[in-house]
Amino acid sequence: MEKNTKKGPLLYVSQTFLNTPVKNNQEIFTNRQEVQLPIEEPQLEEEKEKKEVFEVSLAKTDLPKVSKKKEVKKENKAQTNQEKQRNFNRVKGFKEMNLIERLEYLANFPKALPPVPCVFYTEEKSYQGYLVEYNEQEITIRIPNQTTETIPVKNIKDIILIGIKR
């Protein structure tokens, strides 16, 4: 009597696992959606105006309303042009500012950014540090050794930003 024995698989597949795949999938996705105003083509506006004029000629009582609509459209176009011009105003450079403008700029510097080191020149001495407080009569400067100096604004001759030197 023969004994039934199960045999293993006849085909062996050899796989090496030395180079395992690295996870480099995209993890973050951002989409910036810009607000775009609907742009009407000039041909479409002309066709609309022709339709309005035609409707007015039939009714004859709406004639003043058409002129008001045209004026409103012109005013809206003028306002959008002004808004575009406001968005592209050039900011004055620090070197172009006068002393008061420089002090206001440093006092209103964004809190999200680190403070800007400056050199404050007076007739007697120059102070290197950060502007801590500014009012119309005096300023307070924090010097690198963590002490503060209070200087009257009338004694300050110049302020220079210290930046990264190239």
C-alpha positions in Angstrom: 0.0 0.0 0.0 1.2 3.3 -1.0 1.3 6.1 1.5 -0.1 9.4 0.3 2.3 12.1 1.3 1.9 15.8 0.5 4.7 17.4 -1.3 5.7 21.1 -1.0 5.4 23.5 -3.8 7.3 22.8 -6.9 8.3 26.5 -7.7 10.1 28.7 -5.3 10.3 32.5 -5.8 13.3 34.1 -4.3 12.7 37.7 -3.2 15.3 39.9 -1.5 14.2 42.3 1.1 17.3 44.4 1.3 16.0 47.5 -0.3 12.6 48.1 1.3 10.7 51.0 -0.2 10.8 54.3 1.6 7.6 56.1 2.3 7.9 59.4 0.4 4.3 60.1 -0.3 2.9 63.6 -0.4 1.7 64.5 3.0 0.5 68.1 2.7 -1.5 69.8 0.0 -2.4 73.5 -0.2 -4.6 75.2 -2.7 -4.6 79.0 -3.0 -7.8 80.2 -4.4 -7.6 83.8 -5.6 -10.7 85.8 -5.7 -11.4 86.8 -9.2 -14.0 89.2 -10.2 -16.2 88.1 -13.1 -14.9 89.8 -16.2 -17.6 90.6 -18.7 -16.6 90.9 -22.3 -17.2 94.3 -24.0 -19.4 92.6 -26.7 -21.7 91.2 -24.0 -22.1 94.6 -22.4 -22.9 96.2 -25.7 -25.6 93.6 -26.4 -27.1 94.1 -22.9 -27.2 97.9 -23.4 -28.9 97.4 -26.8 -31.5 95.2 -25.2 -32.1 97.8 -22.4 -32.4 100.6 -25.0 -34.9 98.4 -26.9 -36.9 97.7 -23.8 -36.9 101.4 -22.9 -38.1 102.5 -26.3 -41.1 100.2 -25.8 -41.9 101.4 -22.4 -40.7 105.1 -22.8 -40.9 105.6 -19.0 -37.7 103.9 -18.1 -35.4 106.2 -20.1 -33.8 107.9 -17.0 -33.1 104.5 -15.4 -30.8 103.4 -18.3 -28.6 106.5 -17.9 -28.3 105.8 -14.1 -27.3 102.2 -14.8 -24.5 103.4 -17.1 -23.3 105.9 -14.5 -23.3 103.2 -11.9 -21.2 100.9 -14.1 -18.7 103.7 -14.8 -18.5 104.4 -11.0 -17.9 100.7 -10.3 -15.1 100.6 -12.9 -13.5 103.7 -11.4 -13.7 102.2 -7.9 -12.1 98.9 -9.1 -9.3 100.8 -10.8 -8.6 102.8 -7.5 -8.6 99.6 -5.5 -6.0 98.1 -7.9 -3.8 101.2 -7.5 -4.1 101.1 -3.7 -2.8 97.5 -3.7 0.4 98.4 -5.4 1.5 101.4 -3.4 5.3 101.4 -3.0 6.5 101.3 0.6 9.1 103.8 1.5 12.6 102.4 2.3 14.0 102.8 5.8 16.9 105.0 4.5 14.3 107.3 2.8 12.3 107.9 6.0 12.9 110.8 8.4 13.7 110.3 12.1 10.1 110.3 13.3 9.0 107.9 10.6 11.9 105.5 11.5 10.9 105.5 15.2 7.2 104.8 14.3 8.3 102.0 12.0 10.3 100.4 14.7 7.6 100.9 17.3 5.0 99.3 15.0 7.2 96.5 13.8 5.3 93.1 13.6 5.4 91.1 16.7 5.6 87.9 14.7 9.1 88.8 13.6 12.2 89.1 15.8 13.1 92.7 16.8 15.5 94.5 14.6 18.8 95.6 16.1 19.6 99.2 15.4 22.3 101.8 16.2 20.9 105.0 17.7 23.2 108.0 17.3 23.2 110.9 19.6 25.7 113.8 19.9 27.6 112.2 22.8 27.3 108.5 22.2 25.9 105.8 20.0 23.7 103.0 21.4 23.3 99.6 19.8 20.2 97.7 20.7 16.4 97.2 20.2 13.7 99.8 20.5 11.4 98.7 23.4 9.2 101.7 23.8 8.5 105.0 21.9 6.5 108.0 22.9 6.8 111.5 21.5 9.3 112.8 24.1 11.6 109.8 24.7 12.5 106.3 23.6 13.6 103.2 25.6 16.3 101.0 24.1 17.3 97.5 25.3 21.0 97.0 25.1 22.5 93.5 24.4 23.5 93.1 28.1 19.7 93.3 29.0 19.8 96.8 30.5 17.6 99.6 29.2 18.5 103.2 28.4 16.0 106.0 28.1 16.9 108.8 25.6 15.0 112.0 24.8 13.9 112.0 21.1 15.4 115.5 20.6 18.9 114.2 21.3 18.7 111.5 18.6 20.5 112.4 15.4 20.2 109.2 13.3 19.0 105.6 13.4 20.5 102.8 11.3 19.3 99.3 11.0 21.9 96.6 11.6 21.4 93.8 9.1 23.2 90.7 7.9 26.4 91.7 6.3 27.3 90.2 2.9 
